[in-house]
Amino acid sequence: MDMQSVLQGIFFNPLQIGVLVLPFNLLELLVAFVIPVLVLTLLYKLLLAGIKKILTRWGLKEETARRGYGWIRLVFRLLYFILSLVLLSRLFGAEVFNYLQRFYGVLNQPLVKSGNTKITFVTLLLTIPVFYIASWAGRTSRGLMKNSLLRRMGLDEAQQFSAVNMVRYTVMILVLLIGLSVIGIDLSALTVIFGVLGIGLGFGLQHVVSNIFSGLIIIVTRPVKEGDQILVNGIEGTILQIRMLSTVINTLANESLILPNSKLVQEPVHNFSHYDPTIIIRNHIGVSYHSDMELVLRILEEVGERNPYRIKNKQSWARLKEFGDSSVNFILFTWIGSTDERFAAHHWNNMEIWRQFKSHGVEIPFPQLDIHQK
């Protein structure tokens, strides 16, 4: 058999899927559908890029431009989907509905059958929008609770956090159960699923279940909440989002850290803003043994009082901590209003202490060792 016959058989013989013979060959598929879809995709990308540049040049507000671009992209996606369906229907010709019916019959063949529950490819496909709708309903209920009801109830941030998350996950579970029953999954079959999960716990799912229950514990007991600044496992950052399995933390280096919820329950967590965002910063400083200790105390307390980040009704104070090997060590305590400002406030104190010590002749020694030889 020569190459020409082989290529002719590949490109000109009708395509066949199992016992289903399609009304077109590979060449017709490429010319009438694949190539036009690729051209449509290219045009779709170019048009969106051009529209984005036009909206940017018009000088619109960022929020307005973003919403306008979102609506235009949605319209283009609908047009792209409709044109793709038109090309596909032209490929099948007048027999398109007949083939759709036969194709649906193949997809509707049961893969798993247990009691009144029949799992098919169609059922599996329908679970995708069910999970999407459940997630959307959870987010929407959370937004409505947070923006309307909870504000009128006068709850604090921690109580609002617990309430909105409990409502969110409750709505998600209810919508998910209703959606699964609508697409034909018997909810009594969930007992079988839970039995399978019980077996799977011994093969690695225990970590998943541990993180899920840890997430629920975090929501109910509120050891941390979104917006808190924490230190865990030597990593410091701000909590951006608490999810069912993990928590997203934005570190001081502006990096996103995905931390399993079980870590926040099992490990010690230093929460800088649990109930009160105000904190005390501590500046450690050592001075020479020849220094006037009373003068050092006055300078430190004066610096703390002049700190622009200090809480006005909270007094700063300094204490002599210890007599070190090379210096007398002091600590300056300063109240500041927010954990977000602790690094700036700490820096301000250090710089001002350095200036005041320099102007008053107070020496900051460095470690030294004296050797006496007989």
N, C-alpha and C positions, 0 to 999 in steps of 0.2 A: 504494500500500500504506500503510495507516494505522499509527499507532504501536502500537495494540493488537495488530495482527497481528504486528508485528515483535517485540514483547515476548513474545507467546505462542510465537513460533517459537524465541526464545532460551531461554526458561525451560521449555517443555514438550516440545520435540522431544528425542529421545534423543541423548546426546552420542556423538561419533564421533571416533576417533583413527586417521587413515589409513583403512584398510579395516575396522578393528575398530569395531563398533557396540556401545556399552556399554548395559547393561540399565537405565539410569536417565537422567533429565534433569537440567538444571542446578538446578532448584528442589529436587528430591529430594537432590541432592548437598549443597546448602546446609543443608537442614533435617535430613537424616539423618546427616550427617558433619561438615561444616565447623563449624556452630554448636555441636554437642555437644563437638567437640574444643577449641574456644575456651573453652567453659565448663570442661572438664576442666583445661585449662592454667591458667585463673584459680584454680580450686580448688587445684591443685597448688602454685602459688606462695603462696597464702594459708596453706595448711596448713604448708608448710615454714617460712614466716615465723613462724607461731604456735608451732610446735615449737621453733624457735631461741630465741624469747623465754622459753618455759617452761624449757628447759634452762639458760638464763642465770640465771633466778630461783631455780632449785633450788640454786645455789651449788656446782655440781660443779667438779671440777678441769678446767682448760682442755683438757688432753689427753683426759680422759674424755668431756667434752662434745663435743669435736670428733669423736671416734670414733663416739659415739652418733648424732650428727647425720649423719655419713657413711653409717652403716648404714640409718638411717631414710630418707634421701634415695634410697639405692639401691633400697629396697623400693618407695617411691613411684614411682620411675621405671619399675620393672618393671610395677607396676599400671597406670600411665599407658600404657605400650606395649601391654599386653594388652587394655585397654579400647579403645584406638584400633584394634587389629586386629579386635575384636568388632564395632565400629561399621562398619568397612570391609567385613567379611564379610556383615553384614546388608544393606549397600547392594547388594552383588552377588547376594544371595539364594542359591538352590540351585546356581547356575552358577558359584560362586566358584572352584572347583577347575579348571573348564574354562577360565575366563578367566586364571587364574594360569598354566596350562599354555601358553596362547596367548601371554601376556605374556612368559613365560620364553623361548618360541621366538623372539620378536622380539628380546629382549635378547641371545640366544645367536647371532645372526647375525654372522658374522665381519666385523670391520672391517679387519683386516690379516691376511694369511695368508702365511707364509714357511716352507716346508719342513713340519716337524711342528708348528710353532707357529701357533696360531689365536688372535688377539686379538679378544675380544668385549667388550660392555658388562659382562657377568658377570665376565669376567677382570679388567677394570679395577676393578670393585667389590671383588673378592676381594683385590686388592693392598693395600687399605686395612687390613684386619686383619693381613695379612702384615707390613706395615711396623710396625704397632702392636706385634705380638707380638715382632718382632725388637728393637724399642726396649726393650720390657719385659724381654726376656731379657738384654739388655746391662746394664741398670740392676741387675737382680737378681744377675747374676754379679759385677758390681762390688761390690755390697753384701756378698755372701757372702765374696768374697776379702778385702775390707777388714776385716770384722768377725771373721773366724775364722782363715784360713790365714796371712795376712801378719803378724798380731800374734804368732803363734807362731814365725815365721821370724826375728823380730828385725830387720827392715829399717827403715831410717830413713824419714822422711816423703817425701823425694824419690824414693827407690826404690819405695816403696809407690805413689806417684802414677803412676809410669811403668808399674808392673806392672798395677795395676787398670785403667788406661785401655787398655792393649794387650789385656788379656783382654776388656774390654767390647766394643771394636770388632771383635775377632776373633769373639766369639760373635754379635754383631749381623750380621756378614757371612755367617757360616755359616747362621744361622737364616733370613736373607733368601734365600739361594740355595736352601736346602731348600724354603722356602715357595713360592718362584716355580716351582720344578719340580713341586710338588704341585698347584698350580692350573693346570698345563698349559703353562707357558712353557718352551720348549726353551732350555736354558742355552747351547747352541751359538750361539743367536741373539744372545748378548751381544757376539759379535765385530762384528755389524752395528751394535749400539748404540755400541760403542767407536769404530767408524769414523765414525758420525755425530757423536760427541763430538769426534773429531779435527778434523772440519770446523768444528764449532761453536767450537772454541778460538779461531779467528781472528775470531770475531764476538762476543766478549765473555765467553766461558766461561773464558778464561785466568785471570781474577781469582778465579773460584770454585775452579778447580783449584789455583791458587797458595795460596789460603787452606787448602784441604784438606791439601796437602803441608806447609804451614807448621805446621798443627796436629799432624801426625805428627812433624815435627821437634821441636816443643816437647815432645811426649810422650816421645820417645826421648832427646833431649839434656838436657832439664830445665833450660833457662835460667830459666824461671819455673815456679811450681807454684801450685795453689790455696792461698790463705792468705797468699801473699807480698804485701808492700807494695812497689809499684813507682812509678817516675816515668817516663812516656813521653810525648813530644810536649808537655811542659809540664803534663801532667795526672797527679796523684798519687792513688793509691787502693789498695784491697785487691782481689786477684783472688778472685772468688767461684766462677767456673766456667770451665773451658776446654772448649769444644765443638769439633766438627769444623771449622766454618767461622769461628767467632769466639770471643772471650773476653769474659766479663762482668766488669767492674771496678766496684766500689763506691767512688765518689770521697769525698773528705773532706767534701763537702757532702751526703753520703748520697744521691747520684744514681747511677743505673745507667748505665754507659757500655758500649756494645757496640762492641768494637774488633776489626777484622779480624785474623786470626792473622798475616797477612803483615806487619803493622806491628810485631809483637813479634819477628819474625825479621829484618826489614830495617832497622828503626830502632834507634838506641842506647836501651837500657833500663837505667835505674838501679834495681837490685833491692836494697832495704834489708835483706832477710832471705833471701839466697840460700842460704848454708850456715850462717850464724851470725846469730841474731836480735839479738845485742848490737851496739851501735854507740857511736860517740863523738859527742857533741854539742859544738858550738863556739859559745861566747858571745863576740861581738866588743864591745869597750868602749873608749872613748877617754877619757883624762883630761888635765887641764891640765898644761902644761909646768912649773908651779910645784909640782906634786904630788911627794910622796916615793915614788919608783918602787919601792923595796924594800917599803914599806908596801902599795902597790897589789898587788904580787905576793903578799904574805902574805894579804891580804884575799881575793883571788880564789881562791887555793888552799884557803883555809879554807872558803869558800862551797862550792866543789866537793866537799870532803870531807863536808860536812854535808847534801848533797843527798839526800833520802830515796829517790830513784830510782837512786842510784849503786850499782854493783856493789861489794860490800864489799872484795873482794881486789884491786880495781883502783884505783890511785892517780890522783887528778886533778892536773893541772899547768897552770900559766899561763906564757905567753911574751910578751915584748915583740915585737910584729910590725913596727912601722914608726914613723917620726917623720912625722906628717902635717902638713898646713898649719896646722891649728888645734888639734891634739891629739896626744898620744902614744898609739898604738893597741896594745891588748893582746888576747890570745885566751885564753879559759879552755877547756880540754879536759876533758870529764867522760865516763867510761864509764857507760852505763846498760844494764839487762838486756834491754829489749825495744824494738823500734821503735815499738810502740803508745804508749809513754810519752815519746817524744822531745819532743813539744810541751809536755807538762806539766812535764817536767824542765827544758826550756829556759826556760819561764816562771818556774819556781821560782828558777833561778839569777839571772835578770834582776832579779826583785823583791828578792832577798836582796842582790845587789850594790848595788842602789840604796839599800837601808836601811843597809848597812855603810858605803858611801861617805858617806852623809849624816851618820852618827854620827861618823865619823872626819874629817870636813871635807875629803874628797877631792872636787874639783870636776870635773864632767863638762861640758866646754865645748861651745859651739855654734859653727858656722863663722862667722868674722867677717873683715872686711877693713879694714885700717888705711890711711887716705889721708893722706899728708904733703904739705902745700902750702907752697911756698917763698914 
